[in-house]
Amino acid sequence: MKTALSIAGSDCSGGAGIQADLKTMTLNGVFAMSAITALTAQNTTGVSGILEVSPAFLAQQIDAVFSDIRPDAVKIGMVSSAPLIATIAERLRFYQARHIVVDPVMVATSGSRLMVITPNRQEAEVLSGRPIHSREEMLAAARAIAFDCDCSVLLKGGHSDTDADDLLVEADGTETWFAGRRIANPNTHGTGCTLSSAIAANLAKGYSLPQAIARAKGYITAALSAGLDLGAGSGPLDHTLGGKDIFTWMNGAPDAIQE
């Protein structure tokens, strides 16, 4: 069985962070593991507290995983301080980790050709220093980030006002658009965690980066379409897809690539 590691913060309400990552990776057919960067007190209405782990303890967690059950892919989520970022980078270099997916990207200081970062439109505007209001501007921004960070970039279009199309610019310059339909569901807590974890899971299973993204987009569309409604704020996704077609999302073929 293929394996994946999430390095991220804990969400006690279960909608995002490590909890969302583990559910997503499991539903996408890999054995899921975790290294926790911080405990958070949060729910669908917001975050009320953060308790960060020490860099030494984070390193111990990563060592414990890699020394026993080596992950086939790694997803990096919330990392709340520079020392923790440095610890993750040093440990992943030491173990020569592959198939690294980084979200949120605002914690990333440098890239790697083995890595894909997944900014939304607003994050990409900050990283590229460019406004993004069109597909042409998405392309220019993604190219700029890929060049600056020397890694692949998936610029997510879910924050667009018109569609949910995403753009992948790979480290070698290959460009692929992924069509996405906007789901009328206000409950989007943990969508970034879910997408990046699904990508990591499918990379671990041996899919190419475009295939992994296509499968991940299919999974998150199904999770949003399930229409789970929990909490007083922006609620979580249904990572079990309402119990429907689970085998399809664990083993089915990608269908979201736009030629």
TORKOL-4160 file (C-alpha; in steps of 0.2 Angstrom, whole numbers, padded with zeros to 4 digits, m for minus):
259
<pt num="1" X="0000" Y="0000" Z="0000"/>
<pt num="2" X="0006" Y="0017" Z="m0004"/>
<pt num="3" X="0009" Y="0030" Z="0010"/>
<pt num="4" X="0008" Y="0049" Z="0012"/>
<pt num="5" X="0013" Y="0061" Z="0026"/>
<pt num="6" X="0004" Y="0077" Z="0031"/>
<pt num="7" X="0015" Y="0090" Z="0040"/>
<pt num="8" X="0002" Y="0102" Z="0046"/>
<pt num="9" X="m0008" Y="0109" Z="0061"/>
<pt num="10" X="m0022" Y="0101" Z="0070"/>
<pt num="11" X="m0040" Y="0107" Z="0068"/>
<pt num="12" X="m0050" Y="0101" Z="0083"/>
<pt num="13" X="m0067" Y="0104" Z="0073"/>
<pt num="14" X="m0061" Y="0091" Z="0060"/>
<pt num="15" X="m0064" Y="0101" Z="0045"/>
<pt num="16" X="m0047" Y="0107" Z="0040"/>
<pt num="17" X="m0029" Y="0103" Z="0044"/>
<pt num="18" X="m0022" Y="0086" Z="0049"/>
<pt num="19" X="m0039" Y="0079" Z="0052"/>
<pt num="20" X="m0045" Y="0084" Z="0034"/>
<pt num="21" X="m0029" Y="0078" Z="0027"/>
<pt num="22" X="m0030" Y="0061" Z="0035"/>
<pt num="23" X="m0048" Y="0058" Z="0029"/>
<pt num="24" X="m0044" Y="0064" Z="0012"/>
<pt num="25" X="m0028" Y="0053" Z="0010"/>
<pt num="26" X="m0038" Y="0038" Z="0016"/>
<pt num="27" X="m0052" Y="0041" Z="0004"/>
<pt num="28" X="m0040" Y="0042" Z="m0010"/>
<pt num="29" X="m0032" Y="0025" Z="m0006"/>
<pt num="30" X="m0016" Y="0028" Z="0003"/>
<pt num="31" X="m0010" Y="0025" Z="0021"/>
<pt num="32" X="m0010" Y="0042" Z="0029"/>
<pt num="33" X="0002" Y="0048" Z="0043"/>
<pt num="34" X="0005" Y="0065" Z="0051"/>
<pt num="35" X="0018" Y="0076" Z="0059"/>
<pt num="36" X="0009" Y="0090" Z="0069"/>
<pt num="37" X="0016" Y="0108" Z="0068"/>
<pt num="38" X="0003" Y="0116" Z="0080"/>
<pt num="39" X="m0013" Y="0112" Z="0090"/>
<pt num="40" X="m0027" Y="0125" Z="0086"/>
<pt num="41" X="m0043" Y="0129" Z="0095"/>
<pt num="42" X="m0055" Y="0132" Z="0080"/>
<pt num="43" X="m0072" Y="0129" Z="0073"/>
<pt num="44" X="m0082" Y="0134" Z="0058"/>
<pt num="45" X="m0083" Y="0152" Z="0064"/>
<pt num="46" X="m0064" Y="0155" Z="0067"/>
<pt num="47" X="m0048" Y="0151" Z="0076"/>
<pt num="48" X="m0047" Y="0156" Z="0094"/>
<pt num="49" X="m0030" Y="0149" Z="0099"/>
<pt num="50" X="m0014" Y="0141" Z="0093"/>
<pt num="51" X="m0001" Y="0131" Z="0102"/>
<pt num="52" X="0015" Y="0128" Z="0092"/>
<pt num="53" X="0026" Y="0113" Z="0094"/>
<pt num="54" X="0045" Y="0115" Z="0096"/>
<pt num="55" X="0056" Y="0113" Z="0081"/>
<pt num="56" X="0065" Y="0098" Z="0090"/>
<pt num="57" X="0048" Y="0089" Z="0093"/>
<pt num="58" X="0043" Y="0092" Z="0075"/>
<pt num="59" X="0059" Y="0084" Z="0069"/>
<pt num="60" X="0056" Y="0069" Z="0080"/>
<pt num="61" X="0039" Y="0066" Z="0072"/>
<pt num="62" X="0046" Y="0067" Z="0055"/>
<pt num="63" X="0061" Y="0056" Z="0060"/>
<pt num="64" X="0049" Y="0043" Z="0067"/>
<pt num="65" X="0039" Y="0042" Z="0051"/>
<pt num="66" X="0053" Y="0042" Z="0039"/>
<pt num="67" X="0064" Y="0029" Z="0049"/>
<pt num="68" X="0050" Y="0016" Z="0049"/>
<pt num="69" X="0036" Y="0019" Z="0036"/>
<pt num="70" X="0044" Y="0030" Z="0022"/>
<pt num="71" X="0030" Y="0041" Z="0014"/>
<pt num="72" X="0028" Y="0040" Z="m0005"/>
<pt num="73" X="0022" Y="0058" Z="m0004"/>
<pt num="74" X="0022" Y="0073" Z="0008"/>
<pt num="75" X="0009" Y="0087" Z="0010"/>
<pt num="76" X="0014" Y="0102" Z="0020"/>
<pt num="77" X="0000" Y="0113" Z="0027"/>
<pt num="78" X="0000" Y="0126" Z="0041"/>
<pt num="79" X="0017" Y="0130" Z="0047"/>
<pt num="80" X="0017" Y="0145" Z="0059"/>
<pt num="81" X="0035" Y="0150" Z="0061"/>
<pt num="82" X="0051" Y="0152" Z="0052"/>
<pt num="83" X="0060" Y="0139" Z="0064"/>
<pt num="84" X="0047" Y="0126" Z="0060"/>
<pt num="85" X="0049" Y="0129" Z="0041"/>
<pt num="86" X="0068" Y="0127" Z="0042"/>
<pt num="87" X="0066" Y="0111" Z="0052"/>
<pt num="88" X="0054" Y="0104" Z="0039"/>
<pt num="89" X="0066" Y="0109" Z="0025"/>
<pt num="90" X="0081" Y="0102" Z="0033"/>
<pt num="91" X="0073" Y="0085" Z="0037"/>
<pt num="92" X="0065" Y="0083" Z="0020"/>
<pt num="93" X="0081" Y="0086" Z="0012"/>
<pt num="94" X="0090" Y="0074" Z="0023"/>
<pt num="95" X="0078" Y="0060" Z="0019"/>
<pt num="96" X="0077" Y="0066" Z="0000"/>
<pt num="97" X="0058" Y="0066" Z="0001"/>
<pt num="98" X="0049" Y="0066" Z="m0016"/>
<pt num="99" X="0032" Y="0071" Z="m0022"/>
<pt num="100" X="0030" Y="0086" Z="m0010"/>
<pt num="101" X="0014" Y="0097" Z="m0011"/>
<pt num="102" X="0014" Y="0113" Z="m0001"/>
<pt num="103" X="m0002" Y="0122" Z="0004"/>
<pt num="104" X="m0003" Y="0136" Z="0010"/>
<pt num="105" X="0011" Y="0143" Z="m0001"/>
<pt num="106" X="0014" Y="0158" Z="0009"/>
<pt num="107" X="0025" Y="0148" Z="0021"/>
<pt num="108" X="0037" Y="0143" Z="0007"/>
<pt num="109" X="0053" Y="0152" Z="0005"/>
<pt num="110" X="0061" Y="0142" Z="m0009"/>
<pt num="111" X="0056" Y="0128" Z="m0021"/>
<pt num="112" X="0061" Y="0112" Z="m0028"/>
<pt num="113" X="0058" Y="0103" Z="m0044"/>
<pt num="114" X="0051" Y="0089" Z="m0034"/>
<pt num="115" X="0038" Y="0100" Z="m0027"/>
<pt num="116" X="0021" Y="0108" Z="m0032"/>
<pt num="117" X="0014" Y="0123" Z="m0023"/>
<pt num="118" X="m0004" Y="0127" Z="m0024"/>
<pt num="119" X="m0009" Y="0146" Z="m0022"/>
<pt num="120" X="m0026" Y="0153" Z="m0024"/>
<pt num="121" X="m0028" Y="0169" Z="m0034"/>
<pt num="122" X="m0025" Y="0181" Z="m0020"/>
<pt num="123" X="m0009" Y="0171" Z="m0014"/>
<pt num="124" X="m0003" Y="0171" Z="m0032"/>
<pt num="125" X="m0005" Y="0189" Z="m0033"/>
<pt num="126" X="0006" Y="0192" Z="m0018"/>
<pt num="127" X="0019" Y="0179" Z="m0024"/>
<pt num="128" X="0020" Y="0186" Z="m0042"/>
<pt num="129" X="0017" Y="0204" Z="m0038"/>
<pt num="130" X="0004" Y="0204" Z="m0052"/>
<pt num="131" X="m0015" Y="0207" Z="m0052"/>
<pt num="132" X="m0025" Y="0192" Z="m0058"/>
<pt num="133" X="m0042" Y="0196" Z="m0066"/>
<pt num="134" X="m0041" Y="0185" Z="m0082"/>
<pt num="135" X="m0035" Y="0168" Z="m0088"/>
<pt num="136" X="m0020" Y="0177" Z="m0097"/>
<pt num="137" X="m0015" Y="0185" Z="m0080"/>
<pt num="138" X="m0017" Y="0168" Z="m0072"/>
<pt num="139" X="m0005" Y="0161" Z="m0084"/>
<pt num="140" X="0008" Y="0176" Z="m0082"/>
<pt num="141" X="0007" Y="0174" Z="m0063"/>
<pt num="142" X="0009" Y="0155" Z="m0063"/>
<pt num="143" X="0024" Y="0156" Z="m0075"/>
<pt num="144" X="0032" Y="0170" Z="m0064"/>
<pt num="145" X="0030" Y="0159" Z="m0048"/>
<pt num="146" X="0037" Y="0143" Z="m0057"/>
<pt num="147" X="0052" Y="0153" Z="m0063"/>
<pt num="148" X="0056" Y="0161" Z="m0046"/>
<pt num="149" X="0053" Y="0146" Z="m0036"/>
<pt num="150" X="0060" Y="0133" Z="m0048"/>
<pt num="151" X="0045" Y="0121" Z="m0045"/>
<pt num="152" X="0028" Y="0117" Z="m0052"/>
<pt num="153" X="0013" Y="0128" Z="m0048"/>
<pt num="154" X="m0005" Y="0124" Z="m0047"/>
<pt num="155" X="m0014" Y="0141" Z="m0048"/>
<pt num="156" X="m0032" Y="0138" Z="m0041"/>
<pt num="157" X="m0046" Y="0147" Z="m0049"/>
<pt num="158" X="m0059" Y="0143" Z="m0035"/>
<pt num="159" X="m0058" Y="0161" Z="m0029"/>
<pt num="160" X="m0063" Y="0167" Z="m0046"/>
<pt num="161" X="m0079" Y="0176" Z="m0049"/>
<pt num="162" X="m0084" Y="0166" Z="m0064"/>
<pt num="163" X="m0077" Y="0148" Z="m0064"/>
<pt num="164" X="m0067" Y="0136" Z="m0054"/>
<pt num="165" X="m0054" Y="0132" Z="m0068"/>
<pt num="166" X="m0036" Y="0129" Z="m0062"/>
<pt num="167" X="m0019" Y="0131" Z="m0071"/>
<pt num="168" X="m0004" Y="0120" Z="m0069"/>
<pt num="169" X="0013" Y="0126" Z="m0074"/>
<pt num="170" X="0026" Y="0113" Z="m0072"/>
<pt num="171" X="0044" Y="0115" Z="m0068"/>
<pt num="172" X="0048" Y="0111" Z="m0086"/>
<pt num="173" X="0037" Y="0124" Z="m0093"/>
<pt num="174" X="0022" Y="0112" Z="m0098"/>
<pt num="175" X="0005" Y="0121" Z="m0095"/>
<pt num="176" X="m0012" Y="0112" Z="m0092"/>
<pt num="177" X="m0029" Y="0119" Z="m0089"/>
<pt num="178" X="m0041" Y="0110" Z="m0078"/>
<pt num="179" X="m0059" Y="0114" Z="m0080"/>
<pt num="180" X="m0069" Y="0115" Z="m0064"/>
<pt num="181" X="m0088" Y="0119" Z="m0061"/>
<pt num="182" X="m0093" Y="0130" Z="m0047"/>
<pt num="183" X="m0103" Y="0121" Z="m0034"/>
<pt num="184" X="m0117" Y="0131" Z="m0025"/>
<pt num="185" X="m0111" Y="0127" Z="m0007"/>
<pt num="186" X="m0106" Y="0140" Z="0006"/>
<pt num="187" X="m0097" Y="0126" Z="0016"/>
<pt num="188" X="m0079" Y="0127" Z="0010"/>
<pt num="189" X="m0069" Y="0125" Z="0026"/>
<pt num="190" X="m0054" Y="0115" Z="0022"/>
<pt num="191" X="m0055" Y="0115" Z="0003"/>
<pt num="192" X="m0037" Y="0120" Z="0002"/>
<pt num="193" X="m0031" Y="0106" Z="0014"/>
<pt num="194" X="m0042" Y="0093" Z="0005"/>
<pt num="195" X="m0036" Y="0097" Z="m0013"/>
<pt num="196" X="m0018" Y="0097" Z="m0008"/>
<pt num="197" X="m0019" Y="0081" Z="0002"/>
<pt num="198" X="m0029" Y="0072" Z="m0013"/>
<pt num="199" X="m0015" Y="0078" Z="m0025"/>
<pt num="200" X="m0001" Y="0071" Z="m0013"/>
<pt num="201" X="m0011" Y="0054" Z="m0011"/>
<pt num="202" X="m0012" Y="0052" Z="m0030"/>
<pt num="203" X="0006" Y="0056" Z="m0033"/>
<pt num="204" X="0010" Y="0043" Z="m0020"/>
<pt num="205" X="0000" Y="0030" Z="m0030"/>
<pt num="206" X="0011" Y="0034" Z="m0045"/>
<pt num="207" X="0000" Y="0046" Z="m0055"/>
<pt num="208" X="0008" Y="0060" Z="m0065"/>
<pt num="209" X="0006" Y="0077" Z="m0058"/>
<pt num="210" X="m0008" Y="0082" Z="m0071"/>
<pt num="211" X="m0017" Y="0065" Z="m0067"/>
<pt num="212" X="m0016" Y="0068" Z="m0048"/>
<pt num="213" X="m0023" Y="0085" Z="m0050"/>
<pt num="214" X="m0037" Y="0079" Z="m0061"/>
<pt num="215" X="m0042" Y="0065" Z="m0048"/>
<pt num="216" X="m0040" Y="0078" Z="m0034"/>
<pt num="217" X="m0052" Y="0090" Z="m0042"/>
<pt num="218" X="m0064" Y="0076" Z="m0045"/>
<pt num="219" X="m0064" Y="0071" Z="m0027"/>
<pt num="220" X="m0066" Y="0089" Z="m0020"/>
<pt num="221" X="m0080" Y="0092" Z="m0032"/>
<pt num="222" X="m0089" Y="0076" Z="m0026"/>
<pt num="223" X="m0085" Y="0081" Z="m0008"/>
<pt num="224" X="m0093" Y="0099" Z="m0010"/>
<pt num="225" X="m0108" Y="0091" Z="m0020"/>
<pt num="226" X="m0112" Y="0080" Z="m0006"/>
<pt num="227" X="m0119" Y="0095" Z="0003"/>
<pt num="228" X="m0114" Y="0093" Z="0021"/>
<pt num="229" X="m0120" Y="0107" Z="0032"/>
<pt num="230" X="m0113" Y="0107" Z="0050"/>
<pt num="231" X="m0108" Y="0122" Z="0061"/>
<pt num="232" X="m0113" Y="0140" Z="0063"/>
<pt num="233" X="m0100" Y="0146" Z="0050"/>
<pt num="234" X="m0092" Y="0140" Z="0034"/>
<pt num="235" X="m0094" Y="0122" Z="0037"/>
<pt num="236" X="m0083" Y="0107" Z="0032"/>
<pt num="237" X="m0084" Y="0096" Z="0017"/>
<pt num="238" X="m0091" Y="0078" Z="0017"/>
<pt num="239" X="m0074" Y="0069" Z="0015"/>
<pt num="240" X="m0084" Y="0052" Z="0014"/>
<pt num="241" X="m0094" Y="0059" Z="m0002"/>
<pt num="242" X="m0110" Y="0055" Z="0006"/>
<pt num="243" X="m0105" Y="0037" Z="0006"/>
<pt num="244" X="m0107" Y="0037" Z="m0013"/>
<pt num="245" X="m0095" Y="0031" Z="m0026"/>
<pt num="246" X="m0081" Y="0029" Z="m0014"/>
<pt num="247" X="m0073" Y="0015" Z="m0024"/>
<pt num="248" X="m0073" Y="0026" Z="m0039"/>
<pt num="249" X="m0063" Y="0040" Z="m0031"/>
<pt num="250" X="m0051" Y="0028" Z="m0023"/>
<pt num="251" X="m0047" Y="0019" Z="m0039"/>
<pt num="252" X="m0056" Y="0027" Z="m0054"/>
<pt num="253" X="m0048" Y="0036" Z="m0069"/>
<pt num="254" X="m0045" Y="0055" Z="m0070"/>
<pt num="255" X="m0058" Y="0065" Z="m0080"/>
<pt num="256" X="m0055" Y="0083" Z="m0076"/>
<pt num="257" X="m0041" Y="0088" Z="m0088"/>
<pt num="258" X="m0046" Y="0101" Z="m0101"/>
<pt num="259" X="m0036" Y="0099" Z="m0117"/>
